[in-house]
Amino acid sequence: MTLSTEPVRLWLVRHGQTDWNAEGRYQGHADMPLNEQGLMQAHQLAQKLAGKPLGKPSEERFEALYTSDLQRALQTAGVLGACLGLTPHRDARLREIHQGDWQGLLIADVANRFAAEVERRRADPLSARPPGGESVGELAARMASAAGDIARRHPGRKVLVVTHGLSIAALLAQARGVPLAQVYSLIPQNMQVEVVEWGR
C-alpha cells in the first residue's frame, strides 16, 4: 500500500489516573481501571475538547478515535468518544510497555532492588528489558506500526489516540528525532495531550 504524502495529525492522550499510578507502581499490561480521579480527569478533557465549558462548538474536529485495549485507556476513550461523538477503535499495539516481573511492584522498590537492570534499560532501551518484559525498542516498533496504519487510513486528518505514558514517549521520540535513550524524559502526565504529525 502506498503512503499518502499528507501526514496524519495525532493527538496523543495518556489515560486518566489509576490507583497504581497514584501508588507509584509499574502497570505494564496489568488491566487496571481508572480511579475516581482518573474518571474526573477524562470528563474534564472531554469537556475541554468539545468546547462545552464555553458553550460553543468544538474547535477541534477529530475524524477518528483509537485506543489501547487495556481497561484504563478504554475507559478514558469511552468518555472522550461519548462527548465528541466518536466510536473508539481498539488496537492492542497501543498498549503500554510490558513490564514483565516488575509489573505491580512499586517503582521505588524496583529502583532499589534492580538498580543495575533499571540503569541498563535506560542506557540501552533498544535491547534491555525487565525479566519477562519488553524493550523500549520493541515498544517503539509497534507504536510506529500502529501510527503508520492510522496515517494510511486518515491522511491529512486529525485523529485522537488514547494510550499510555511510555508508549506516547516512544512515539514522540521517533516523531521529533529524539534518541530513544532519552525516552524516559518524554513521559507525559495522566491526561496530558501531545500532538505530532506522522506520515511514515
C-alpha positions as CSV (number, residue, x, y, z in Angstrom):
1,M,0.0,0.0,0.0
2,T,1.3,3.4,-1.0
3,L,1.6,6.0,1.8
4,S,-0.1,9.4,1.4
5,T,2.2,12.4,1.3
6,E,0.0,14.1,3.8
7,P,0.8,13.1,7.4
8,V,-1.9,12.5,9.9
9,R,-2.1,14.8,12.9
10,L,-2.2,12.6,16.0
11,W,-3.5,14.0,19.3
12,L,-1.9,11.6,21.8
13,V,-3.7,11.3,25.2
14,R,-2.4,9.5,28.2
15,H,-5.2,7.7,30.1
16,G,-6.5,9.0,33.3
17,Q,-5.1,8.1,36.7
18,T,-5.4,4.6,38.3
19,D,-4.7,3.6,41.8
20,W,-1.4,2.1,40.7
21,N,-0.4,5.4,39.2
22,A,-1.2,7.1,42.5
23,E,0.7,4.5,44.4
24,G,3.7,4.6,42.1
25,R,3.5,1.1,40.7
26,Y,4.6,-0.3,37.4
27,Q,1.4,-1.2,35.4
28,G,2.6,-2.5,32.1
29,H,-0.1,-4.9,30.7
30,A,-1.9,-5.2,34.0
31,D,-5.5,-4.3,33.3
32,M,-6.1,-1.6,35.9
33,P,-9.3,0.5,35.8
34,L,-9.4,4.3,36.3
35,N,-9.9,5.5,39.8
36,E,-12.3,8.4,40.7
37,Q,-9.7,11.0,40.0
38,G,-9.0,9.4,36.6
39,L,-12.6,9.4,35.6
40,M,-12.9,13.1,36.6
41,Q,-9.8,13.9,34.5
42,A,-11.3,12.1,31.5
43,H,-14.5,14.1,31.8
44,Q,-12.6,17.4,32.2
45,L,-10.6,16.8,29.0
46,A,-13.7,15.7,27.1
47,Q,-15.5,18.9,28.0
48,K,-12.5,20.9,27.0
49,L,-12.1,19.2,23.6
50,A,-15.8,19.6,23.0
51,G,-15.7,23.3,23.9
52,K,-18.6,22.9,26.3
53,P,-17.3,25.0,29.2
54,L,-17.5,28.0,26.9
55,G,-20.8,26.9,25.5
56,K,-19.6,27.0,21.9
57,P,-18.9,24.3,19.3
58,S,-15.6,22.4,19.5
59,E,-12.7,23.9,17.6
60,E,-11.1,20.5,17.3
61,R,-12.8,18.2,14.9
62,F,-11.4,14.7,15.1
63,E,-12.0,12.2,12.3
64,A,-11.4,9.1,14.4
65,L,-10.6,7.8,17.9
66,Y,-8.1,5.0,18.5
67,T,-7.3,3.4,21.9
68,S,-5.2,0.8,23.6
69,D,-7.3,-2.3,24.6
70,L,-6.3,-2.0,28.3
71,Q,-9.2,-1.0,30.6
72,R,-7.7,2.3,31.8
73,A,-7.3,3.5,28.2
74,L,-10.7,2.1,27.1
75,Q,-12.5,3.9,29.9
76,T,-10.8,7.2,29.0
77,A,-11.5,6.7,25.3
78,G,-15.2,5.9,26.1
79,V,-15.6,9.2,28.0
80,L,-13.9,11.2,25.2
81,G,-15.8,9.4,22.5
82,A,-19.2,9.9,24.1
83,C,-18.6,13.6,24.4
84,L,-17.1,14.0,20.9
85,G,-19.5,11.6,19.0
86,L,-16.7,9.1,18.1
87,T,-16.6,5.4,18.4
88,P,-13.2,4.2,19.9
89,H,-11.3,1.7,17.7
90,R,-9.2,-0.8,19.8
91,D,-5.7,-1.6,18.9
92,A,-3.5,-3.8,21.1
93,R,-0.4,-2.3,19.6
94,L,-1.2,0.9,21.6
95,R,-0.7,-0.9,24.9
96,E,1.9,0.2,27.5
97,I,5.3,-1.5,27.5
98,H,5.2,-4.9,29.1
99,Q,7.0,-4.7,32.5
100,G,7.4,-8.4,33.0
101,D,8.3,-9.4,36.5
102,W,8.3,-5.7,37.6
103,Q,4.6,-5.4,36.9
104,G,2.7,-4.5,40.1
105,L,5.8,-3.6,42.0
106,L,6.4,-0.1,43.4
107,I,8.7,2.0,41.2
108,A,10.8,2.9,44.2
109,D,11.3,-0.8,45.1
110,V,12.3,-1.8,41.6
111,A,14.8,1.1,41.6
112,N,16.3,-0.1,44.8
113,R,16.2,-3.9,44.2
114,F,17.1,-3.8,40.4
115,A,19.2,-0.7,40.2
116,A,21.6,-2.2,37.6
117,E,18.8,-3.5,35.4
118,V,16.9,-0.2,35.6
119,E,20.1,1.7,34.6
120,R,20.8,-0.8,31.8
121,R,17.4,-0.3,30.3
122,R,17.7,3.5,30.5
123,A,21.1,3.4,28.8
124,D,20.2,0.8,26.2
125,P,16.4,0.8,25.7
126,L,16.6,-0.8,22.3
127,S,17.5,-4.2,23.7
128,A,17.4,-4.1,27.6
129,R,14.2,-5.3,29.3
130,P,12.9,-6.3,32.7
131,P,12.8,-10.1,33.2
132,G,9.9,-11.4,31.1
133,G,9.2,-7.9,29.7
134,E,9.6,-5.8,26.6
135,S,12.3,-3.4,25.5
136,V,11.7,0.2,24.5
137,G,12.9,-0.7,21.0
138,E,10.1,-3.3,20.7
139,L,7.6,-0.8,22.1
140,A,8.7,1.9,19.6
141,A,8.4,-0.5,16.7
142,R,4.8,-1.5,17.5
143,M,3.8,2.1,18.2
144,A,5.2,3.2,14.9
145,S,3.4,0.3,13.2
146,A,0.1,1.4,14.7
147,A,0.7,5.1,13.9
148,G,1.6,4.2,10.3
149,D,-1.7,2.3,9.8
150,I,-3.6,5.3,11.2
151,A,-1.8,7.6,8.9
152,R,-2.7,5.5,5.9
153,R,-6.4,5.5,6.9
154,H,-6.6,9.2,7.8
155,P,-4.1,11.1,5.7
156,G,-4.1,14.9,6.4
157,R,-6.7,14.5,9.1
158,K,-6.8,14.9,12.9
159,V,-7.1,11.8,15.0
160,L,-7.4,11.2,18.7
161,V,-5.3,8.4,20.2
162,V,-5.6,7.2,23.8
163,T,-2.7,5.3,25.0
164,H,0.0,5.1,27.8
165,G,2.9,7.1,29.2
166,L,5.9,5.3,27.8
167,S,4.0,4.4,24.6
168,I,3.5,8.1,23.9
169,A,7.1,8.9,24.8
170,A,8.3,6.3,22.3
171,L,6.2,7.7,19.5
172,L,7.2,11.3,20.5
173,A,10.9,10.4,20.3
174,Q,10.5,9.0,16.8
175,A,8.4,11.8,15.5
176,R,10.7,14.5,16.9
177,G,14.0,12.9,16.2
178,V,14.9,12.4,19.9
179,P,17.2,9.4,20.7
180,L,15.3,6.6,22.3
181,A,17.8,6.6,25.1
182,Q,16.1,9.8,26.2
183,V,12.6,8.4,26.1
184,Y,12.0,8.5,29.8
185,S,12.3,12.3,29.8
186,L,9.3,12.5,27.4
187,I,6.7,10.6,29.5
188,P,3.6,12.8,29.9
189,Q,1.3,13.1,32.9
190,N,-2.1,11.4,33.1
191,M,-4.5,13.0,30.6
192,Q,-1.7,15.2,29.2
193,V,-2.1,15.7,25.4
194,E,0.8,15.7,22.9
195,V,0.4,16.5,19.2
196,V,2.6,15.1,16.5
197,E,2.4,14.6,12.7
198,W,3.1,11.1,11.4
199,G,3.3,10.1,7.7
200,R,5.6,7.1,7.7
